[in-house]
Amino acid sequence: MTIKDYYLINYPTDELGSELRDDATFSGLLNQLIIGNNVYDYIEVTDSLIRERLFNRLSEEIGETYDYIYKLWLSK
């Protein structure tokens, strides 16, 4: 499932969800965090609430805490 598909299903009233990159995935998001690329460029939306929601879901998918994901993001 793409990030956009996940987001539109779980947050259908958030209008910015339709602007998310069509082919972005959670594994791709994790890769962006690991290599230090800009996650906003990857998802193509610069909204902190969306980023937080995606980081939360990513943490669930990989079995880590939100803080782990957030620290990855801050460390780059």
N, CA, C and O atoms as a GROMACS GRO file, in nm:
protein
  304
    1MET      N    1   0.084  -0.118   0.000
    1MET     CA    2   0.000   0.000   0.000
    1MET      C    3   0.089   0.124   0.000
    1MET      O    4   0.188   0.131   0.072
    2THR      N    5   0.051   0.219  -0.080
    2THR     CA    6   0.127   0.344  -0.084
    2THR      C    7   0.090   0.431   0.036
    2THR      O    8  -0.012   0.409   0.101
    3ILE      N    9   0.174   0.528   0.062
    3ILE     CA   10   0.146   0.624   0.168
    3ILE      C   11   0.016   0.698   0.138
    3ILE      O   12  -0.066   0.718   0.228
    4LYS      N   13  -0.003   0.736   0.015
    4LYS     CA   14  -0.124   0.809  -0.024
    4LYS      C   15  -0.249   0.724   0.000
    4LYS      O   16  -0.348   0.773   0.055
    5ASP      N   17  -0.246   0.597  -0.040
    5ASP     CA   18  -0.360   0.508  -0.017
    5ASP      C   19  -0.390   0.497   0.132
    5ASP      O   20  -0.504   0.512   0.174
    6TYR      N   21  -0.287   0.472   0.211
    6TYR     CA   22  -0.303   0.462   0.356
    6TYR      C   23  -0.366   0.590   0.411
    6TYR      O   24  -0.461   0.586   0.488
    7TYR      N   25  -0.311   0.704   0.371
    7TYR     CA   26  -0.355   0.830   0.427
    7TYR      C   27  -0.499   0.862   0.390
    7TYR      O   28  -0.576   0.906   0.474
    8LEU      N   29  -0.534   0.842   0.265
    8LEU     CA   30  -0.670   0.872   0.221
    8LEU      C   31  -0.774   0.783   0.289
    8LEU      O   32  -0.886   0.827   0.316
    9ILE      N   33  -0.738   0.660   0.318
    9ILE     CA   34  -0.828   0.569   0.388
    9ILE      C   35  -0.845   0.611   0.534
    9ILE      O   36  -0.957   0.611   0.586
   10ASN      N   37  -0.735   0.647   0.598
   10ASN     CA   38  -0.738   0.676   0.741
   10ASN      C   39  -0.770   0.820   0.777
   10ASN      O   40  -0.814   0.847   0.889
   11TYR      N   41  -0.750   0.911   0.686
   11TYR     CA   42  -0.776   1.053   0.711
   11TYR      C   43  -0.851   1.113   0.590
   11TYR      O   44  -0.799   1.203   0.524
   12PRO      N   45  -0.970   1.064   0.563
   12PRO     CA   46  -1.041   1.105   0.441
   12PRO      C   47  -1.083   1.252   0.438
   12PRO      O   48  -1.110   1.305   0.330
   13THR      N   49  -1.088   1.318   0.552
   13THR     CA   50  -1.130   1.458   0.552
   13THR      C   51  -1.012   1.555   0.539
   13THR      O   52  -1.033   1.676   0.528
   14ASP      N   53  -0.890   1.504   0.539
   14ASP     CA   54  -0.772   1.590   0.524
   14ASP      C   55  -0.749   1.613   0.374
   14ASP      O   56  -0.705   1.523   0.303
   15GLU      N   57  -0.778   1.733   0.330
   15GLU     CA   58  -0.769   1.766   0.188
   15GLU      C   59  -0.628   1.754   0.131
   15GLU      O   60  -0.611   1.731   0.012
   16LEU      N   61  -0.527   1.770   0.215
   16LEU     CA   62  -0.389   1.760   0.167
   16LEU      C   63  -0.349   1.617   0.132
   16LEU      O   64  -0.250   1.596   0.062
   17GLY      N   65  -0.425   1.520   0.179
   17GLY     CA   66  -0.393   1.380   0.149
   17GLY      C   67  -0.388   1.352   0.000
   17GLY      O   68  -0.308   1.269  -0.045
   18SER      N   69  -0.472   1.419  -0.076
   18SER     CA   70  -0.474   1.396  -0.221
   18SER      C   71  -0.349   1.450  -0.290
   18SER      O   72  -0.322   1.416  -0.405
   19GLU      N   73  -0.274   1.534  -0.221
   19GLU     CA   74  -0.152   1.591  -0.279
   19GLU      C   75  -0.027   1.507  -0.251
   19GLU      O   76   0.080   1.537  -0.303
   20LEU      N   77  -0.041   1.404  -0.169
   20LEU     CA   78   0.073   1.318  -0.141
   20LEU      C   79   0.122   1.251  -0.269
   20LEU      O   80   0.044   1.224  -0.361
   21ARG      N   81   0.249   1.226  -0.273
   21ARG     CA   82   0.311   1.160  -0.389
   21ARG      C   83   0.246   1.023  -0.413
   21ARG      O   84   0.230   0.944  -0.320
   22ASP      N   85   0.210   0.996  -0.536
   22ASP     CA   86   0.136   0.874  -0.571
   22ASP      C   87   0.212   0.746  -0.543
   22ASP      O   88   0.152   0.646  -0.504
   23ASP      N   89   0.343   0.746  -0.563
   23ASP     CA   90   0.418   0.620  -0.552
   23ASP      C   91   0.505   0.610  -0.427
   23ASP      O   92   0.587   0.518  -0.416
   24ALA      N   93   0.489   0.701  -0.333
   24ALA     CA   94   0.567   0.696  -0.209
   24ALA      C   95   0.518   0.581  -0.121
   24ALA      O   96   0.398   0.558  -0.109
   25THR      N   97   0.613   0.511  -0.061
   25THR     CA   98   0.582   0.397   0.027
   25THR      C   99   0.644   0.420   0.164
   25THR      O  100   0.730   0.506   0.181
   26PHE      N  101   0.601   0.340   0.260
   26PHE     CA  102   0.660   0.352   0.393
   26PHE      C  103   0.804   0.302   0.396
   26PHE      O  104   0.886   0.356   0.470
   27SER      N  105   0.835   0.202   0.317
   27SER     CA  106   0.975   0.157   0.311
   27SER      C  107   1.060   0.265   0.246
   27SER      O  108   1.175   0.284   0.285
   28GLY      N  109   1.006   0.333   0.149
   28GLY     CA  110   1.079   0.444   0.087
   28GLY      C  111   1.097   0.559   0.185
   28GLY      O  112   1.202   0.624   0.186
   29LEU      N  113   0.996   0.585   0.266
   29LEU     CA  114   1.006   0.690   0.367
   29LEU      C  115   1.116   0.656   0.468
   29LEU      O  116   1.195   0.742   0.506
   30LEU      N  117   1.119   0.532   0.512
   30LEU     CA  118   1.225   0.489   0.603
   30LEU      C  119   1.361   0.507   0.539
   30LEU      O  120   1.455   0.553   0.604
   31ASN      N  121   1.373   0.471   0.414
   31ASN     CA  122   1.500   0.489   0.344
   31ASN      C  123   1.541   0.636   0.340
   31ASN      O  124   1.658   0.669   0.360
   32GLN      N  125   1.447   0.723   0.315
   32GLN     CA  126   1.477   0.867   0.313
   32GLN      C  127   1.529   0.914   0.448
   32GLN      O  128   1.621   0.996   0.455
   33LEU      N  129   1.471   0.862   0.554
   33LEU     CA  130   1.517   0.898   0.689
   33LEU      C  131   1.658   0.846   0.714
   33LEU      O  132   1.741   0.916   0.773
   34ILE      N  133   1.685   0.725   0.671
   34ILE     CA  134   1.816   0.664   0.696
   34ILE      C  135   1.927   0.736   0.620
   34ILE      O  136   2.035   0.759   0.674
   35ILE      N  137   1.900   0.773   0.495
   35ILE     CA  138   2.004   0.838   0.415
   35ILE      C  139   2.008   0.989   0.433
   35ILE      O  140   2.097   1.057   0.381
   36GLY      N  141   1.910   1.041   0.507
   36GLY     CA  142   1.913   1.183   0.541
   36GLY      C  143   1.851   1.276   0.440
   36GLY      O  144   1.878   1.396   0.442
   37ASN      N  145   1.769   1.224   0.351
   37ASN     CA  146   1.700   1.310   0.254
   37ASN      C  147   1.580   1.378   0.319
   37ASN      O  148   1.534   1.338   0.425
   38ASN      N  149   1.532   1.480   0.253
   38ASN     CA  150   1.419   1.557   0.302
   38ASN      C  151   1.289   1.477   0.283
   38ASN      O  152   1.250   1.448   0.170
   39VAL      N  153   1.224   1.442   0.393
   39VAL     CA  154   1.102   1.362   0.382
   39VAL      C  155   0.988   1.441   0.319
   39VAL      O  156   0.902   1.382   0.252
   40TYR      N  157   0.986   1.571   0.338
   40TYR     CA  158   0.882   1.651   0.274
   40TYR      C  159   0.895   1.647   0.122
   40TYR      O  160   0.794   1.642   0.051
   41ASP      N  161   1.016   1.648   0.072
   41ASP     CA  162   1.037   1.634  -0.072
   41ASP      C  163   0.989   1.497  -0.119
   41ASP      O  164   0.932   1.485  -0.228
   42TYR      N  165   1.012   1.395  -0.040
   42TYR     CA  166   0.973   1.259  -0.077
   42TYR      C  167   0.821   1.243  -0.082
   42TYR      O  168   0.769   1.185  -0.177
   43ILE      N  169   0.750   1.293   0.019
   43ILE     CA  170   0.605   1.275   0.021
   43ILE      C  171   0.533   1.385  -0.059
   43ILE      O  172   0.414   1.371  -0.090
   44GLU      N  173   0.604   1.492  -0.092
   44GLU     CA  174   0.554   1.604  -0.173
   44GLU      C  175   0.446   1.687  -0.104
   44GLU      O  176   0.365   1.752  -0.170
   45VAL      N  177   0.446   1.685   0.028
   45VAL     CA  178   0.356   1.770   0.108
   45VAL      C  179   0.439   1.820   0.226
   45VAL      O  180   0.509   1.741   0.290
   46THR      N  181   0.430   1.949   0.256
   46THR     CA  182   0.509   2.006   0.365
   46THR      C  183   0.422   2.042   0.485
   46THR      O  184   0.424   2.155   0.533
   47ASP      N  185   0.346   1.946   0.531
   47ASP     CA  186   0.257   1.966   0.644
   47ASP      C  187   0.306   1.881   0.761
   47ASP      O  188   0.322   1.759   0.747
   48SER      N  189   0.328   1.945   0.876
   48SER     CA  190   0.384   1.871   0.989
   48SER      C  191   0.286   1.770   1.048
   48SER      O  192   0.330   1.667   1.100
   49LEU      N  193   0.157   1.795   1.042
   49LEU     CA  194   0.060   1.698   1.093
   49LEU      C  195   0.063   1.570   1.009
   49LEU      O  196   0.058   1.460   1.064
   50ILE      N  197   0.070   1.585   0.878
   50ILE     CA  198   0.081   1.467   0.791
   50ILE      C  199   0.210   1.393   0.822
   50ILE      O  200   0.209   1.270   0.833
   51ARG      N  201   0.321   1.465   0.835
   51ARG     CA  202   0.448   1.400   0.867
   51ARG      C  203   0.437   1.322   0.997
   51ARG      O  204   0.482   1.208   1.005
   52GLU      N  205   0.379   1.382   1.099
   52GLU     CA  206   0.364   1.314   1.228
   52GLU      C  207   0.280   1.187   1.214
   52GLU      O  208   0.314   1.083   1.271
   53ARG      N  209   0.172   1.196   1.140
   53ARG     CA  210   0.086   1.079   1.121
   53ARG      C  211   0.160   0.968   1.046
   53ARG      O  212   0.147   0.850   1.079
   54LEU      N  213   0.237   1.007   0.947
   54LEU     CA  214   0.313   0.907   0.870
   54LEU      C  215   0.426   0.848   0.955
   54LEU      O  216   0.452   0.728   0.946
   55PHE      N  217   0.492   0.929   1.034
   55PHE     CA  218   0.596   0.877   1.123
   55PHE      C  219   0.536   0.780   1.223
   55PHE      O  220   0.597   0.677   1.254
   56ASN      N  221   0.418   0.811   1.274
   56ASN     CA  222   0.352   0.722   1.368
   56ASN      C  223   0.323   0.587   1.302
   56ASN      O  224   0.349   0.482   1.361
   57ARG      N  225   0.269   0.591   1.182
   57ARG     CA  226   0.238   0.466   1.111
   57ARG      C  227   0.366   0.389   1.078
   57ARG      O  228   0.370   0.267   1.091
   58LEU      N  229   0.469   0.461   1.035
   58LEU     CA  230   0.597   0.396   1.004
   58LEU      C  231   0.652   0.327   1.128
   58LEU      O  232   0.704   0.216   1.119
   59SER      N  233   0.643   0.392   1.244
   59SER     CA  234   0.693   0.331   1.366
   59SER      C  235   0.618   0.201   1.397
   59SER      O  236   0.679   0.104   1.442
   60GLU      N  237   0.488   0.200   1.373
   60GLU     CA  238   0.409   0.078   1.393
   60GLU      C  239   0.453  -0.032   1.296
   60GLU      O  240   0.465  -0.148   1.335
   61GLU      N  241   0.476   0.006   1.171
   61GLU     CA  242   0.513  -0.093   1.069
   61GLU      C  243   0.647  -0.159   1.097
   61GLU      O  244   0.665  -0.278   1.068
   62ILE      N  245   0.740  -0.084   1.153
   62ILE     CA  246   0.873  -0.142   1.176
   62ILE      C  247   0.894  -0.185   1.320
   62ILE      O  248   1.002  -0.232   1.355
   63GLY      N  249   0.793  -0.168   1.404
   63GLY     CA  250   0.803  -0.213   1.542
   63GLY      C  251   0.895  -0.128   1.628
   63GLY      O  252   0.959  -0.179   1.720
   64GLU      N  253   0.901  -0.002   1.599
   64GLU     CA  254   0.981   0.092   1.678
   64GLU      C  255   0.890   0.199   1.735
   64GLU      O  256   0.773   0.208   1.700
   65THR      N  257   0.946   0.280   1.823
   65THR     CA  258   0.868   0.389   1.880
   65THR      C  259   0.866   0.508   1.785
   65THR      O  260   0.949   0.520   1.695
   66TYR      N  261   0.769   0.594   1.807
   66TYR     CA  262   0.764   0.720   1.732
   66TYR      C  263   0.893   0.798   1.755
   66TYR      O  264   0.947   0.858   1.662
   67ASP      N  265   0.942   0.798   1.879
   67ASP     CA  266   1.064   0.872   1.912
   67ASP      C  267   1.183   0.825   1.829
   67ASP      O  268   1.267   0.906   1.789
   68TYR      N  269   1.190   0.696   1.802
   68TYR     CA  270   1.298   0.642   1.719
   68TYR      C  271   1.293   0.705   1.580
   68TYR      O  272   1.395   0.750   1.527
   69ILE      N  273   1.175   0.707   1.522
   69ILE     CA  274   1.159   0.765   1.388
   69ILE      C  275   1.188   0.914   1.391
   69ILE      O  276   1.258   0.965   1.304
   70TYR      N  277   1.136   0.982   1.490
   70TYR     CA  278   1.157   1.126   1.502
   70TYR      C  279   1.305   1.160   1.517
   70TYR      O  280   1.352   1.256   1.458
   71LYS      N  281   1.377   1.082   1.595
   71LYS     CA  282   1.521   1.105   1.613
   71LYS      C  283   1.598   1.078   1.485
   71LYS      O  284   1.697   1.146   1.457
   72LEU      N  285   1.555   0.980   1.408
   72LEU     CA  286   1.617   0.958   1.276
   72LEU      C  287   1.603   1.084   1.192
   72LEU      O  288   1.698   1.127   1.126
   73TRP      N  289   1.484   1.141   1.194
   73TRP     CA  290   1.457   1.260   1.115
   73TRP      C  291   1.541   1.379   1.162
   73TRP      O  292   1.594   1.455   1.081
   74LEU      N  293   1.552   1.394   1.293
   74LEU     CA  294   1.629   1.507   1.347
   74LEU      C  295   1.780   1.492   1.328
   74LEU      O  296   1.852   1.592   1.322
   75SER      N  297   1.825   1.370   1.319
   75SER     CA  298   1.970   1.346   1.314
   75SER      C  299   2.034   1.381   1.180
   75SER      O  300   2.157   1.382   1.169
   76LYS      N  301   1.955   1.408   1.082
   76LYS     CA  302   2.013   1.436   0.949
   76LYS      C  303   2.014   1.582   0.917
   76LYS      O  304   2.060   1.621   0.809
   0.00000   0.00000   0.00000
